Amino acid sequence: MPPWESYKAEAKARGALALELYVAQSTPSGAPEAVKAALPDHLAYQAELEARGALAFAGPMSDETGALMEGIGMIVYRVASFEDAQALAEADPMHKCGARSYVLRKWLINEGSLTLSVGLSGKTVSLS
């Protein structure tokens, strides 16, 4: 069994979730104008992936101090394989035109929680 699969099996055996997702850290690699020009197509692409269920989370990240937004983004794909995630990252208009580059990694989610609140009469939904 490959090391990654062995680690995943051990995590499951311990009772961990062992949910495998794929994380792309996206960084600017072109001129700011190129990023701005690709933004509408990038956002439409993200919305399409979300509607298909292939996008778990996406958004910008701060610098190490938490004070500045430096243009670093994180995209979390929910797909069957590393290759599927790589294909999605490559097809992202930001990466496709060279405005941004990315590093892709597997992410094994073992612990954590989400809270979902649905207000029936007010037709509201909140996630925290």
C-alpha positions as CSV (number, residue, x, y, z in Angstrom):
1,M,0.0,0.0,0.0
2,P,1.5,3.4,-0.9
3,P,2.5,5.6,2.1
4,W,-0.4,8.1,1.7
5,E,-3.0,5.3,1.5
6,S,-1.4,3.6,4.6
7,Y,-1.6,6.9,6.5
8,K,-5.2,7.4,5.5
9,A,-6.2,3.8,6.5
10,E,-4.5,4.3,9.9
11,A,-6.4,7.6,10.4
12,K,-9.7,5.8,9.6
13,A,-8.8,2.9,11.9
14,R,-8.3,5.5,14.8
15,G,-11.8,6.8,14.1
16,A,-10.8,9.9,12.2
17,L,-12.8,11.2,9.3
18,A,-9.9,10.8,6.8
19,L,-11.7,12.9,4.2
20,E,-9.3,13.5,1.3
21,L,-9.5,17.0,-0.3
22,Y,-7.1,18.8,-2.5
23,V,-5.8,22.3,-1.8
24,A,-4.3,24.7,-4.3
25,Q,-2.4,27.7,-3.0
26,S,-2.6,30.3,-5.7
27,T,-0.2,33.2,-5.9
28,P,0.1,36.1,-8.4
29,S,2.6,35.4,-11.1
30,G,1.7,38.1,-13.6
31,A,1.0,41.8,-13.6
32,P,-1.8,43.1,-11.3
33,E,-3.7,44.1,-14.5
34,A,-3.7,40.4,-15.7
35,V,-5.2,39.3,-12.3
36,K,-7.8,42.0,-12.5
37,A,-8.7,41.1,-16.1
38,A,-9.0,37.4,-15.4
39,L,-11.1,37.9,-12.2
40,P,-14.6,37.8,-13.8
41,D,-13.9,34.6,-15.6
42,H,-12.2,33.1,-12.5
43,L,-15.2,33.9,-10.3
44,A,-17.6,32.4,-12.9
45,Y,-15.4,29.3,-13.0
46,Q,-15.4,29.0,-9.2
47,A,-19.2,29.4,-9.2
48,E,-19.5,26.6,-11.8
49,L,-17.3,24.3,-9.8
50,E,-19.3,25.0,-6.6
51,A,-22.6,24.2,-8.4
52,R,-21.1,20.9,-9.6
53,G,-19.9,20.0,-6.1
54,A,-16.3,20.1,-7.0
55,L,-15.4,23.2,-5.0
56,A,-15.4,22.9,-1.2
57,F,-14.0,26.3,-0.2
58,A,-12.1,29.2,-1.9
59,G,-10.9,32.6,-0.9
60,P,-8.1,35.0,-0.3
61,M,-5.6,34.6,2.6
62,S,-3.7,37.3,4.6
63,D,0.0,37.6,5.2
64,E,1.6,36.0,8.2
65,T,0.6,38.9,10.5
66,G,-3.1,38.6,9.6
67,A,-3.1,42.3,8.7
68,L,-2.6,42.4,5.0
69,M,-4.2,40.7,2.1
70,E,-1.3,39.9,-0.2
71,G,-3.1,38.2,-3.1
72,I,-2.5,34.7,-1.9
73,G,-5.6,32.5,-2.4
74,M,-6.6,29.0,-1.3
75,I,-8.9,26.8,-3.3
76,V,-10.1,23.5,-1.9
77,Y,-11.3,20.9,-4.4
78,R,-13.7,18.0,-3.6
79,V,-12.9,15.5,-6.4
80,A,-11.9,11.8,-6.7
81,S,-8.2,12.2,-7.4
82,F,-5.1,14.4,-7.4
83,E,-5.2,14.3,-11.2
84,D,-8.8,15.6,-11.2
85,A,-7.9,18.4,-8.9
86,Q,-4.9,19.3,-11.1
87,A,-7.1,19.4,-14.1
88,L,-9.5,21.8,-12.4
89,A,-6.6,24.1,-11.2
90,E,-5.1,24.1,-14.7
91,A,-8.5,25.1,-16.2
92,D,-8.9,28.0,-13.8
93,P,-8.8,31.2,-15.9
94,M,-6.3,32.8,-13.5
95,H,-3.9,29.9,-13.9
96,K,-4.6,29.3,-17.6
97,C,-3.6,32.9,-18.6
98,G,-0.6,33.0,-16.4
99,A,-1.9,35.7,-14.0
100,R,-1.5,33.3,-11.1
101,S,0.4,30.1,-10.4
102,Y,-0.5,27.4,-7.9
103,V,0.9,24.6,-5.7
104,L,-1.4,21.6,-5.3
105,R,-1.5,19.3,-2.2
106,K,-3.6,16.6,-0.8
107,W,-5.3,17.4,2.5
108,L,-6.6,14.7,4.8
109,I,-9.2,16.2,7.1
110,N,-9.4,14.2,10.3
111,E,-10.9,16.5,12.9
112,G,-13.0,19.7,13.2
113,S,-16.6,20.8,13.1
114,L,-19.0,23.0,11.2
115,T,-22.2,24.5,12.4
116,L,-25.1,25.0,10.1
117,S,-28.2,26.9,11.1
118,V,-31.3,26.9,9.0
119,G,-34.1,29.3,9.8
120,L,-37.2,27.7,8.3
121,S,-39.7,30.6,8.5
122,G,-37.2,33.3,7.8
123,K,-35.6,31.2,5.0
124,T,-32.1,31.9,6.3
125,V,-29.0,29.8,6.4
126,S,-25.7,30.5,8.3
127,L,-22.5,28.5,8.5
128,S,-19.9,29.0,11.2
